Amino acid sequence: MSQRSKSRRAERRHKAGALDIRNVIGLLIATYGVILVLMGLFGDPATEKTGGVNANLWSGLAMLAAGLGFLLWAWLRPLLVSGAGAPDAGDPAAPAADAGATAPDERA
């Protein structure tokens, strides 16, 4: 395999970045976690309803840990996505077209 085809294939792959679903999920869960932690610290603890436990604080800490876990996972193991262009016909690493596939209007 030539160096040119390796570099061409390598430049077509990049990190998903902000479009990675783990980032979206992590930010959403961490945001709700921060809100619950703040409510647990500064709001009415309502410990008589929860059996003596500050439920907002503990569930907020758990959600904050889960959200940060998602963000850490996305940072440590980023998803690599292919570029916007179509694969080259001569590229041996390109997936082969499915010969048995039919268009939706050709189905019986």
Biopython code that builds the backbone (N, CA, C, O; Angstrom):
import numpy as np
from Bio.PDB.StructureBuilder import StructureBuilder

atoms = [
    (1, "MET", "N", (0.853, -1.163, 0.000)),
    (1, "MET", "CA", (0.000, 0.000, 0.000)),
    (1, "MET", "C", (0.903, 1.231, 0.000)),
    (1, "MET", "O", (1.875, 1.303, 0.752)),
    (2, "SER", "N", (0.577, 2.167, -0.828)),
    (2, "SER", "CA", (1.415, 3.355, -0.950)),
    (2, "SER", "C", (1.151, 4.324, 0.201)),
    (2, "SER", "O", (0.117, 4.270, 0.866)),
    (3, "GLN", "N", (2.106, 5.195, 0.406)),
    (3, "GLN", "CA", (1.994, 6.195, 1.475)),
    (3, "GLN", "C", (0.868, 7.179, 1.165)),
    (3, "GLN", "O", (0.208, 7.677, 2.077)),
    (4, "ARG", "N", (0.647, 7.461, -0.123)),
    (4, "ARG", "CA", (-0.382, 8.415, -0.512)),
    (4, "ARG", "C", (-1.787, 7.919, -0.152)),
    (4, "ARG", "O", (-2.606, 8.694, 0.344)),
    (5, "SER", "N", (-2.070, 6.643, -0.395)),
    (5, "SER", "CA", (-3.397, 6.125, -0.078)),
    (5, "SER", "C", (-3.613, 6.051, 1.429)),
    (5, "SER", "O", (-4.735, 6.237, 1.901)),
    (6, "LYS", "N", (-2.545, 5.779, 2.196)),
    (6, "LYS", "CA", (-2.666, 5.780, 3.655)),
    (6, "LYS", "C", (-2.996, 7.176, 4.166)),
    (6, "LYS", "O", (-3.870, 7.340, 5.017)),
    (7, "SER", "N", (-2.294, 8.183, 3.647)),
    (7, "SER", "CA", (-2.533, 9.542, 4.127)),
    (7, "SER", "C", (-3.900, 10.049, 3.694)),
    (7, "SER", "O", (-4.539, 10.803, 4.428)),
    (8, "ARG", "N", (-4.360, 9.643, 2.504)),
    (8, "ARG", "CA", (-5.667, 10.081, 2.038)),
    (8, "ARG", "C", (-6.772, 9.488, 2.914)),
    (8, "ARG", "O", (-7.746, 10.166, 3.240)),
    (9, "ARG", "N", (-6.612, 8.213, 3.294)),
    (9, "ARG", "CA", (-7.599, 7.582, 4.149)),
    (9, "ARG", "C", (-7.549, 8.180, 5.554)),
    (9, "ARG", "O", (-8.587, 8.347, 6.193)),
    (10, "ALA", "N", (-6.367, 8.499, 6.031)),
    (10, "ALA", "CA", (-6.223, 9.058, 7.376)),
    (10, "ALA", "C", (-6.807, 10.458, 7.469)),
    (10, "ALA", "O", (-7.346, 10.827, 8.513)),
    (11, "GLU", "N", (-6.714, 11.247, 6.404)),
    (11, "GLU", "CA", (-7.223, 12.610, 6.481)),
    (11, "GLU", "C", (-8.740, 12.668, 6.363)),
    (11, "GLU", "O", (-9.335, 13.704, 6.660)),
    (12, "ARG", "N", (-9.376, 11.590, 5.939)),
    (12, "ARG", "CA", (-10.825, 11.573, 5.836)),
    (12, "ARG", "C", (-11.493, 11.254, 7.166)),
    (12, "ARG", "O", (-12.707, 11.414, 7.294)),
    (13, "ARG", "N", (-10.736, 10.809, 8.149)),
    (13, "ARG", "CA", (-11.299, 10.470, 9.451)),
    (13, "ARG", "C", (-10.962, 11.574, 10.445)),
    (13, "ARG", "O", (-9.822, 12.034, 10.512)),
    (14, "HIS", "N", (-11.960, 11.994, 11.216)),
    (14, "HIS", "CA", (-11.742, 13.022, 12.224)),
    (14, "HIS", "C", (-12.625, 12.731, 13.437)),
    (14, "HIS", "O", (-13.505, 11.871, 13.384)),
    (15, "LYS", "N", (-12.387, 13.444, 14.510)),
    (15, "LYS", "CA", (-13.152, 13.245, 15.738)),
    (15, "LYS", "C", (-14.550, 13.829, 15.588)),
    (15, "LYS", "O", (-14.749, 14.824, 14.890)),
    (16, "ALA", "N", (-15.514, 13.199, 16.248)),
    (16, "ALA", "CA", (-16.893, 13.681, 16.191)),
    (16, "ALA", "C", (-17.051, 14.989, 16.953)),
    (16, "ALA", "O", (-17.900, 15.807, 16.597)),
    (17, "GLY", "N", (-16.253, 15.203, 17.993)),
    (17, "GLY", "CA", (-16.281, 16.457, 18.750)),
    (17, "GLY", "C", (-17.598, 16.683, 19.459)),
    (17, "GLY", "O", (-18.096, 15.795, 20.151)),
    (18, "ALA", "N", (-18.160, 17.860, 19.292)),
    (18, "ALA", "CA", (-19.390, 18.228, 19.994)),
    (18, "ALA", "C", (-20.588, 17.420, 19.507)),
    (18, "ALA", "O", (-21.603, 17.348, 20.199)),
    (19, "LEU", "N", (-20.484, 16.813, 18.330)),
    (19, "LEU", "CA", (-21.599, 16.039, 17.802)),
    (19, "LEU", "C", (-21.657, 14.628, 18.375)),
    (19, "LEU", "O", (-22.593, 13.882, 18.087)),
    (20, "ASP", "N", (-20.675, 14.255, 19.176)),
    (20, "ASP", "CA", (-20.681, 12.952, 19.828)),
    (20, "ASP", "C", (-21.814, 12.932, 20.851)),
    (20, "ASP", "O", (-21.902, 13.821, 21.697)),
    (21, "ILE", "N", (-22.671, 11.932, 20.778)),
    (21, "ILE", "CA", (-23.849, 11.880, 21.648)),
    (21, "ILE", "C", (-23.464, 11.778, 23.116)),
    (21, "ILE", "O", (-24.232, 12.193, 23.985)),
    (22, "ARG", "N", (-22.286, 11.232, 23.406)),
    (22, "ARG", "CA", (-21.845, 11.138, 24.799)),
    (22, "ARG", "C", (-21.621, 12.518, 25.396)),
    (22, "ARG", "O", (-21.852, 12.717, 26.588)),
    (23, "ASN", "N", (-21.174, 13.472, 24.589)),
    (23, "ASN", "CA", (-21.011, 14.846, 25.077)),
    (23, "ASN", "C", (-22.363, 15.473, 25.408)),
    (23, "ASN", "O", (-22.509, 16.138, 26.433)),
    (24, "VAL", "N", (-23.334, 15.263, 24.551)),
    (24, "VAL", "CA", (-24.666, 15.834, 24.771)),
    (24, "VAL", "C", (-25.298, 15.228, 26.025)),
    (24, "VAL", "O", (-25.822, 15.951, 26.872)),
    (25, "ILE", "N", (-25.246, 13.905, 26.138)),
    (25, "ILE", "CA", (-25.819, 13.233, 27.304)),
    (25, "ILE", "C", (-25.083, 13.646, 28.574)),
    (25, "ILE", "O", (-25.711, 13.934, 29.593)),
    (26, "GLY", "N", (-23.761, 13.676, 28.515)),
    (26, "GLY", "CA", (-22.970, 14.049, 29.685)),
    (26, "GLY", "C", (-23.258, 15.456, 30.159)),
    (26, "GLY", "O", (-23.401, 15.693, 31.359)),
    (27, "LEU", "N", (-23.346, 16.401, 29.219)),
    (27, "LEU", "CA", (-23.648, 17.785, 29.605)),
    (27, "LEU", "C", (-25.045, 17.917, 30.190)),
    (27, "LEU", "O", (-25.249, 18.652, 31.156)),
    (28, "LEU", "N", (-26.003, 17.212, 29.613)),
    (28, "LEU", "CA", (-27.370, 17.288, 30.116)),
    (28, "LEU", "C", (-27.475, 16.709, 31.525)),
    (28, "LEU", "O", (-28.063, 17.332, 32.409)),
    (29, "ILE", "N", (-26.913, 15.530, 31.737)),
    (29, "ILE", "CA", (-26.976, 14.908, 33.063)),
    (29, "ILE", "C", (-26.195, 15.735, 34.080)),
    (29, "ILE", "O", (-26.653, 15.917, 35.208)),
    (30, "ALA", "N", (-25.017, 16.237, 33.695)),
    (30, "ALA", "CA", (-24.214, 17.043, 34.624)),
    (30, "ALA", "C", (-24.920, 18.349, 34.974)),
    (30, "ALA", "O", (-24.831, 18.806, 36.113)),
    (31, "THR", "N", (-25.614, 18.954, 34.021)),
    (31, "THR", "CA", (-26.353, 20.190, 34.294)),
    (31, "THR", "C", (-27.462, 19.947, 35.312)),
    (31, "THR", "O", (-27.613, 20.709, 36.266)),
    (32, "TYR", "N", (-28.236, 18.882, 35.107)),
    (32, "TYR", "CA", (-29.274, 18.547, 36.086)),
    (32, "TYR", "C", (-28.653, 18.184, 37.429)),
    (32, "TYR", "O", (-29.234, 18.479, 38.474)),
    (33, "GLY", "N", (-27.494, 17.556, 37.420)),
    (33, "GLY", "CA", (-26.803, 17.233, 38.662)),
    (33, "GLY", "C", (-26.398, 18.472, 39.430)),
    (33, "GLY", "O", (-26.555, 18.528, 40.649)),
    (34, "VAL", "N", (-25.878, 19.469, 38.727)),
    (34, "VAL", "CA", (-25.490, 20.726, 39.382)),
    (34, "VAL", "C", (-26.717, 21.411, 39.979)),
    (34, "VAL", "O", (-26.661, 21.927, 41.095)),
    (35, "ILE", "N", (-27.816, 21.415, 39.242)),
    (35, "ILE", "CA", (-29.045, 22.034, 39.749)),
    (35, "ILE", "C", (-29.519, 21.324, 41.014)),
    (35, "ILE", "O", (-29.909, 21.976, 41.982)),
    (36, "LEU", "N", (-29.488, 19.996, 41.010)),
    (36, "LEU", "CA", (-29.931, 19.255, 42.188)),
    (36, "LEU", "C", (-28.989, 19.439, 43.375)),
    (36, "LEU", "O", (-29.442, 19.513, 44.517)),
    (37, "VAL", "N", (-27.686, 19.513, 43.116)),
    (37, "VAL", "CA", (-26.737, 19.757, 44.207)),
    (37, "VAL", "C", (-26.995, 21.130, 44.822)),
    (37, "VAL", "O", (-26.996, 21.270, 46.045)),
    (38, "LEU", "N", (-27.211, 22.129, 43.994)),
    (38, "LEU", "CA", (-27.504, 23.467, 44.514)),
    (38, "LEU", "C", (-28.811, 23.482, 45.302)),
    (38, "LEU", "O", (-28.900, 24.130, 46.345)),
    (39, "MET", "N", (-29.816, 22.775, 44.811)),
    (39, "MET", "CA", (-31.084, 22.695, 45.546)),
    (39, "MET", "C", (-30.903, 21.931, 46.852)),
    (39, "MET", "O", (-31.537, 22.260, 47.855)),
    (40, "GLY", "N", (-30.056, 20.929, 46.849)),
    (40, "GLY", "CA", (-29.799, 20.181, 48.073)),
    (40, "GLY", "C", (-29.056, 20.996, 49.102)),
    (40, "GLY", "O", (-29.286, 20.843, 50.302)),
    (41, "LEU", "N", (-28.158, 21.872, 48.646)),
    (41, "LEU", "CA", (-27.385, 22.698, 49.576)),
    (41, "LEU", "C", (-28.162, 23.907, 50.078)),
    (41, "LEU", "O", (-28.090, 24.245, 51.260)),
    (42, "PHE", "N", (-28.904, 24.559, 49.190)),
    (42, "PHE", "CA", (-29.534, 25.836, 49.537)),
    (42, "PHE", "C", (-31.053, 25.774, 49.654)),
    (42, "PHE", "O", (-31.660, 26.716, 50.164)),
    (43, "GLY", "N", (-31.675, 24.706, 49.202)),
    (43, "GLY", "CA", (-33.128, 24.598, 49.271)),
    (43, "GLY", "C", (-33.578, 23.903, 50.541)),
    (43, "GLY", "O", (-32.769, 23.545, 51.398)),
    (44, "ASP", "N", (-34.883, 23.720, 50.642)),
    (44, "ASP", "CA", (-35.454, 22.999, 51.777)),
    (44, "ASP", "C", (-35.116, 21.518, 51.621)),
    (44, "ASP", "O", (-35.487, 20.915, 50.615)),
    (45, "PRO", "N", (-34.421, 20.915, 52.588)),
    (45, "PRO", "CA", (-33.996, 19.528, 52.418)),
    (45, "PRO", "C", (-35.146, 18.525, 52.431)),
    (45, "PRO", "O", (-35.001, 17.440, 51.868)),
    (46, "ALA", "N", (-36.278, 18.841, 53.048)),
    (46, "ALA", "CA", (-37.452, 17.957, 53.111)),
    (46, "ALA", "C", (-37.063, 16.558, 53.568)),
    (46, "ALA", "O", (-37.480, 15.560, 52.982)),
    (47, "THR", "N", (-36.256, 16.502, 54.625)),
    (47, "THR", "CA", (-35.769, 15.206, 55.100)),
    (47, "THR", "C", (-36.864, 14.354, 55.723)),
    (47, "THR", "O", (-36.727, 13.133, 55.795)),
    (48, "GLU", "N", (-37.950, 14.977, 56.174)),
    (48, "GLU", "CA", (-39.034, 14.177, 56.749)),
    (48, "GLU", "C", (-39.748, 13.356, 55.677)),
    (48, "GLU", "O", (-40.318, 12.309, 55.984)),
    (49, "LYS", "N", (-39.727, 13.805, 54.452)),
    (49, "LYS", "CA", (-40.356, 13.061, 53.356)),
    (49, "LYS", "C", (-39.457, 11.951, 52.812)),
    (49, "LYS", "O", (-39.945, 11.001, 52.200)),
    (50, "THR", "N", (-38.166, 12.068, 53.032)),
    (50, "THR", "CA", (-37.226, 11.112, 52.439)),
    (50, "THR", "C", (-36.533, 10.239, 53.473)),
    (50, "THR", "O", (-35.520, 9.610, 53.168)),
    (51, "GLY", "N", (-37.052, 10.192, 54.668)),
    (51, "GLY", "CA", (-36.477, 9.330, 55.691)),
    (51, "GLY", "C", (-35.162, 9.827, 56.253)),
    (51, "GLY", "O", (-34.298, 9.022, 56.600)),
    (52, "GLY", "N", (-34.992, 11.124, 56.351)),
    (52, "GLY", "CA", (-33.786, 11.698, 56.937)),
    (52, "GLY", "C", (-32.623, 11.855, 55.972)),
    (52, "GLY", "O", (-31.501, 12.121, 56.402)),
    (53, "VAL", "N", (-32.865, 11.696, 54.686)),
    (53, "VAL", "CA", (-31.805, 11.806, 53.675)),
    (53, "VAL", "C", (-32.080, 13.027, 52.807)),
    (53, "VAL", "O", (-33.224, 13.266, 52.422)),
    (54, "ASN", "N", (-31.060, 13.788, 52.500)),
    (54, "ASN", "CA", (-31.201, 14.919, 51.581)),
    (54, "ASN", "C", (-31.136, 14.359, 50.153)),
    (54, "ASN", "O", (-30.063, 14.261, 49.560)),
    (55, "ALA", "N", (-32.304, 13.997, 49.619)),
    (55, "ALA", "CA", (-32.381, 13.297, 48.338)),
    (55, "ALA", "C", (-31.850, 14.142, 47.185)),
    (55, "ALA", "O", (-31.193, 13.616, 46.287)),
    (56, "ASN", "N", (-32.126, 15.445, 47.199)),
    (56, "ASN", "CA", (-31.634, 16.304, 46.120)),
    (56, "ASN", "C", (-30.110, 16.319, 46.071)),
    (56, "ASN", "O", (-29.514, 16.253, 44.995)),
    (57, "LEU", "N", (-29.494, 16.406, 47.225)),
    (57, "LEU", "CA", (-28.035, 16.456, 47.271)),
    (57, "LEU", "C", (-27.419, 15.156, 46.766)),
    (57, "LEU", "O", (-26.518, 15.179, 45.927)),
    (58, "TRP", "N", (-27.900, 14.032, 47.271)),
    (58, "TRP", "CA", (-27.290, 12.754, 46.891)),
    (58, "TRP", "C", (-27.590, 12.371, 45.444)),
    (58, "TRP", "O", (-26.709, 11.862, 44.751)),
    (59, "SER", "N", (-28.805, 12.604, 44.981)),
    (59, "SER", "CA", (-29.099, 12.290, 43.578)),
    (59, "SER", "C", (-28.370, 13.259, 42.652)),
    (59, "SER", "O", (-27.958, 12.874, 41.558)),
    (60, "GLY", "N", (-28.209, 14.507, 43.075)),
    (60, "GLY", "CA", (-27.443, 15.468, 42.280)),
    (60, "GLY", "C", (-25.984, 15.083, 42.169)),
    (60, "GLY", "O", (-25.387, 15.197, 41.099)),
    (61, "LEU", "N", (-25.398, 14.621, 43.285)),
    (61, "LEU", "CA", (-24.005, 14.165, 43.238)),
    (61, "LEU", "C", (-23.851, 12.948, 42.331)),
    (61, "LEU", "O", (-22.871, 12.840, 41.594)),
    (62, "ALA", "N", (-24.821, 12.030, 42.386)),
    (62, "ALA", "CA", (-24.764, 10.849, 41.520)),
    (62, "ALA", "C", (-24.894, 11.243, 40.047)),
    (62, "ALA", "O", (-24.176, 10.716, 39.198)),
    (63, "MET", "N", (-25.807, 12.167, 39.746)),
    (63, "MET", "CA", (-25.972, 12.613, 38.361)),
    (63, "MET", "C", (-24.754, 13.388, 37.879)),
    (63, "MET", "O", (-24.357, 13.264, 36.720)),
    (64, "LEU", "N", (-24.166, 14.176, 38.752)),
    (64, "LEU", "CA", (-22.954, 14.908, 38.395)),
    (64, "LEU", "C", (-21.819, 13.935, 38.088)),
    (64, "LEU", "O", (-21.078, 14.133, 37.125)),
    (65, "ALA", "N", (-21.680, 12.895, 38.892)),
    (65, "ALA", "CA", (-20.645, 11.887, 38.643)),
    (65, "ALA", "C", (-20.907, 11.147, 37.333)),
    (65, "ALA", "O", (-19.971, 10.884, 36.578)),
    (66, "ALA", "N", (-22.167, 10.807, 37.054)),
    (66, "ALA", "CA", (-22.497, 10.112, 35.810)),
    (66, "ALA", "C", (-22.234, 11.006, 34.598)),
    (66, "ALA", "O", (-21.670, 10.554, 33.601)),
    (67, "GLY", "N", (-22.640, 12.263, 34.682)),
    (67, "GLY", "CA", (-22.403, 13.193, 33.575)),
    (67, "GLY", "C", (-20.930, 13.404, 33.311)),
    (67, "GLY", "O", (-20.495, 13.420, 32.159)),
    (68, "LEU", "N", (-20.151, 13.567, 34.384)),
    (68, "LEU", "CA", (-18.702, 13.715, 34.211)),
    (68, "LEU", "C", (-18.078, 12.429, 33.685)),
    (68, "LEU", "O", (-17.084, 12.470, 32.959)),
    (69, "GLY", "N", (-18.659, 11.289, 34.049)),
    (69, "GLY", "CA", (-18.191, 10.014, 33.503)),
    (69, "GLY", "C", (-18.390, 9.938, 31.998)),
    (69, "GLY", "O", (-17.499, 9.488, 31.278)),
    (70, "PHE", "N", (-19.549, 10.374, 31.513)),
    (70, "PHE", "CA", (-19.801, 10.405, 30.070)),
    (70, "PHE", "C", (-18.813, 11.330, 29.363)),
    (70, "PHE", "O", (-18.268, 10.980, 28.316)),
    (71, "LEU", "N", (-18.585, 12.508, 29.936)),
    (71, "LEU", "CA", (-17.661, 13.463, 29.317)),
    (71, "LEU", "C", (-16.230, 12.936, 29.321)),
    (71, "LEU", "O", (-15.495, 13.122, 28.351)),
    (72, "LEU", "N", (-15.837, 12.287, 30.395)),
    (72, "LEU", "CA", (-14.501, 11.701, 30.474)),
    (72, "LEU", "C", (-14.350, 10.572, 29.467)),
    (72, "LEU", "O", (-13.306, 10.441, 28.829)),
    (73, "TRP", "N", (-15.384, 9.760, 29.323)),
    (73, "TRP", "CA", (-15.381, 8.668, 28.348)),
    (73, "TRP", "C", (-15.220, 9.221, 26.929)),
    (73, "TRP", "O", (-14.433, 8.694, 26.143)),
    (74, "ALA", "N", (-15.958, 10.271, 26.604)),
    (74, "ALA", "CA", (-15.864, 10.867, 25.271)),
    (74, "ALA", "C", (-14.497, 11.505, 25.040)),
    (74, "ALA", "O", (-14.002, 11.516, 23.912)),
    (75, "TRP", "N", (-13.887, 12.031, 26.092)),
    (75, "TRP", "CA", (-12.574, 12.665, 25.949)),
    (75, "TRP", "C", (-11.470, 11.622, 25.804)),
    (75, "TRP", "O", (-10.550, 11.798, 25.005)),
    (76, "LEU", "N", (-11.560, 10.535, 26.575)),
    (76, "LEU", "CA", (-10.513, 9.514, 26.532)),
    (76, "LEU", "C", (-10.603, 8.620, 25.299)),
    (76, "LEU", "O", (-9.573, 8.188, 24.780)),
    (77, "ARG", "N", (-11.809, 8.335, 24.820)),
    (77, "ARG", "CA", (-11.994, 7.465, 23.662)),
    (77, "ARG", "C", (-12.878, 8.157, 22.627)),
    (77, "ARG", "O", (-14.047, 7.800, 22.488)),
    (78, "PRO", "N", (-12.348, 9.133, 21.903)),
    (78, "PRO", "CA", (-13.169, 9.878, 20.940)),
    (78, "PRO", "C", (-13.587, 9.000, 19.768)),
    (78, "PRO", "O", (-12.852, 8.107, 19.348)),
    (79, "LEU", "N", (-14.773, 9.270, 19.252)),
    (79, "LEU", "CA", (-15.256, 8.570, 18.071)),
    (79, "LEU", "C", (-14.607, 9.171, 16.835)),
    (79, "LEU", "O", (-14.510, 10.392, 16.706)),
    (80, "LEU", "N", (-14.168, 8.320, 15.937)),
    (80, "LEU", "CA", (-13.618, 8.779, 14.674)),
    (80, "LEU", "C", (-14.663, 8.559, 13.597)),
    (80, "LEU", "O", (-15.172, 7.451, 13.430)),
    (81, "VAL", "N", (-14.979, 9.612, 12.871)),
    (81, "VAL", "CA", (-15.965, 9.528, 11.804)),
    (81, "VAL", "C", (-15.283, 9.809, 10.482)),
    (81, "VAL", "O", (-14.264, 10.497, 10.424)),
    (82, "SER", "N", (-15.853, 9.271, 9.428)),
    (82, "SER", "CA", (-15.261, 9.497, 8.114)),
    (82, "SER", "C", (-15.606, 10.890, 7.624)),
    (82, "SER", "O", (-16.532, 11.527, 8.124)),
    (83, "GLY", "N", (-14.845, 11.358, 6.634)),
    (83, "GLY", "CA", (-15.048, 12.691, 6.085)),
    (83, "GLY", "C", (-16.323, 12.778, 5.274)),
    (83, "GLY", "O", (-17.055, 11.798, 5.138)),
    (84, "ALA", "N", (-16.586, 13.964, 4.736)),
    (84, "ALA", "CA", (-17.833, 14.209, 4.013)),
    (84, "ALA", "C", (-17.831, 13.604, 2.622)),
    (84, "ALA", "O", (-18.902, 13.362, 2.065)),
    (85, "GLY", "N", (-16.668, 13.353, 2.044)),
    (85, "GLY", "CA", (-16.592, 12.846, 0.686)),
    (85, "GLY", "C", (-16.933, 11.376, 0.582)),
    (85, "GLY", "O", (-16.866, 10.631, 1.559)),
    (86, "ALA", "N", (-17.302, 10.973, -0.627)),
    (86, "ALA", "CA", (-17.578, 9.562, -0.880)),
    (86, "ALA", "C", (-16.258, 8.812, -0.985)),
    (86, "ALA", "O", (-15.250, 9.400, -1.378)),
    (87, "PRO", "N", (-16.240, 7.524, -0.641)),
    (87, "PRO", "CA", (-14.998, 6.761, -0.734)),
    (87, "PRO", "C", (-14.563, 6.599, -2.186)),
    (87, "PRO", "O", (-15.391, 6.555, -3.096)),
    (88, "ASP", "N", (-13.259, 6.512, -2.385)),
    (88, "ASP", "CA", (-12.723, 6.310, -3.722)),
    (88, "ASP", "C", (-13.073, 4.914, -4.212)),
    (88, "ASP", "O", (-13.116, 3.970, -3.423)),
    (89, "ALA", "N", (-13.324, 4.778, -5.513)),
    (89, "ALA", "CA", (-13.658, 3.476, -6.076)),
    (89, "ALA", "C", (-12.470, 2.526, -6.008)),
    (89, "ALA", "O", (-12.661, 1.319, -5.867)),
    (90, "GLY", "N", (-11.249, 3.044, -6.106)),
    (90, "GLY", "CA", (-10.065, 2.204, -6.086)),
    (90, "GLY", "C", (-9.524, 1.941, -4.697)),
    (90, "GLY", "O", (-8.507, 1.261, -4.559)),
    (91, "ASP", "N", (-10.160, 2.449, -3.678)),
    (91, "ASP", "CA", (-9.675, 2.283, -2.311)),
    (91, "ASP", "C", (-10.059, 0.893, -1.806)),
    (91, "ASP", "O", (-11.247, 0.590, -1.703)),
    (92, "PRO", "N", (-9.077, 0.040, -1.488)),
    (92, "PRO", "CA", (-9.411, -1.309, -1.030)),
    (92, "PRO", "C", (-10.073, -1.324, 0.347)),
    (92, "PRO", "O", (-10.715, -2.312, 0.703)),
    (93, "ALA", "N", (-9.933, -0.263, 1.119)),
    (93, "ALA", "CA", (-10.543, -0.209, 2.446)),
    (93, "ALA", "C", (-11.991, 0.261, 2.391)),
    (93, "ALA", "O", (-12.693, 0.201, 3.400)),
    (94, "ALA", "N", (-12.452, 0.729, 1.229)),
    (94, "ALA", "CA", (-13.821, 1.212, 1.099)),
    (94, "ALA", "C", (-14.781, 0.032, 1.156)),
    (94, "ALA", "O", (-14.476, -1.024, 0.601)),
    (95, "PRO", "N", (-15.937, 0.178, 1.811)),
    (95, "PRO", "CA", (-16.891, -0.927, 1.877)),
    (95, "PRO", "C", (-17.490, -1.207, 0.507)),
    (95, "PRO", "O", (-17.759, -0.292, -0.270)),
    (96, "ALA", "N", (-17.689, -2.473, 0.230)),
    (96, "ALA", "CA", (-18.257, -2.879, -1.057)),
    (96, "ALA", "C", (-19.756, -2.618, -1.048)),
    (96, "ALA", "O", (-20.405, -2.722, -0.008)),
    (97, "ALA", "N", (-20.302, -2.279, -2.210)),
    (97, "ALA", "CA", (-21.735, -2.049, -2.334)),
    (97, "ALA", "C", (-22.467, -3.380, -2.223)),
    (97, "ALA", "O", (-21.980, -4.401, -2.710)),
    (98, "ASP", "N", (-23.629, -3.374, -1.587)),
    (98, "ASP", "CA", (-24.414, -4.583, -1.415)),
    (98, "ASP", "C", (-25.151, -4.866, -2.716)),
    (98, "ASP", "O", (-26.009, -4.089, -3.133)),
    (99, "ALA", "N", (-24.813, -5.978, -3.351)),
    (99, "ALA", "CA", (-25.400, -6.317, -4.641)),
    (99, "ALA", "C", (-26.862, -6.707, -4.504)),
    (99, "ALA", "O", (-27.618, -6.561, -5.464)),
    (100, "GLY", "N", (-27.286, -7.196, -3.351)),
    (100, "GLY", "CA", (-28.654, -7.650, -3.168)),
    (100, "GLY", "C", (-29.608, -6.554, -2.745)),
    (100, "GLY", "O", (-30.806, -6.806, -2.617)),
    (101, "ALA", "N", (-29.125, -5.362, -2.525)),
    (101, "ALA", "CA", (-29.996, -4.280, -2.069)),
    (101, "ALA", "C", (-30.836, -3.756, -3.223)),
    (101, "ALA", "O", (-30.360, -3.646, -4.353)),
    (102, "THR", "N", (-32.076, -3.439, -2.928)),
    (102, "THR", "CA", (-32.969, -2.878, -3.939)),
    (102, "THR", "C", (-33.502, -1.553, -3.440)),
    (102, "THR", "O", (-33.523, -1.284, -2.239)),
    (103, "ALA", "N", (-33.928, -0.739, -4.372)),
    (103, "ALA", "CA", (-34.523, 0.543, -4.015)),
    (103, "ALA", "C", (-35.891, 0.292, -3.387)),
    (103, "ALA", "O", (-36.501, -0.742, -3.659)),
    (104, "PRO", "N", (-36.393, 1.205, -2.556)),
    (104, "PRO", "CA", (-37.682, 0.986, -1.884)),
    (104, "PRO", "C", (-38.843, 0.793, -2.847)),
    (104, "PRO", "O", (-39.772, 0.051, -2.529)),
    (105, "ASP", "N", (-38.826, 1.436, -4.023)),
    (105, "ASP", "CA", (-39.936, 1.304, -4.956)),
    (105, "ASP", "C", (-39.874, 0.013, -5.758)),
    (105, "ASP", "O", (-40.849, -0.321, -6.430)),
    (106, "GLU", "N", (-38.766, -0.729, -5.717)),
    (106, "GLU", "CA", (-38.632, -1.969, -6.471)),
    (106, "GLU", "C", (-39.028, -3.188, -5.653)),
    (106, "GLU", "O", (-39.022, -4.301, -6.180)),
    (107, "ARG", "N", (-39.367, -3.015, -4.400)),
    (107, "ARG", "CA", (-39.726, -4.159, -3.559)),
    (107, "ARG", "C", (-41.125, -4.640, -3.896)),
    (107, "ARG", "O", (-41.992, -3.865, -4.299)),
    (108, "ALA", "N", (-41.320, -5.927, -3.721)),
    (108, "ALA", "CA", (-42.615, -6.526, -4.063)),
    (108, "ALA", "C", (-43.627, -6.354, -2.975)),
    (108, "ALA", "O", (-44.765, -6.804, -3.114)),
]
sb = StructureBuilder()
sb.init_structure("model")
sb.init_model(0)
sb.init_chain("A")
sb.init_seg("    ")
for serial, (resi, resn, name, xyz) in enumerate(atoms, 1):
    if name == "N":
        sb.init_residue(resn, " ", resi, " ")
    sb.init_atom(name, np.array(xyz, "f"), 0.0, 1.0, " ", f" {name:<3s}", serial, name[0])
structure = sb.get_structure()
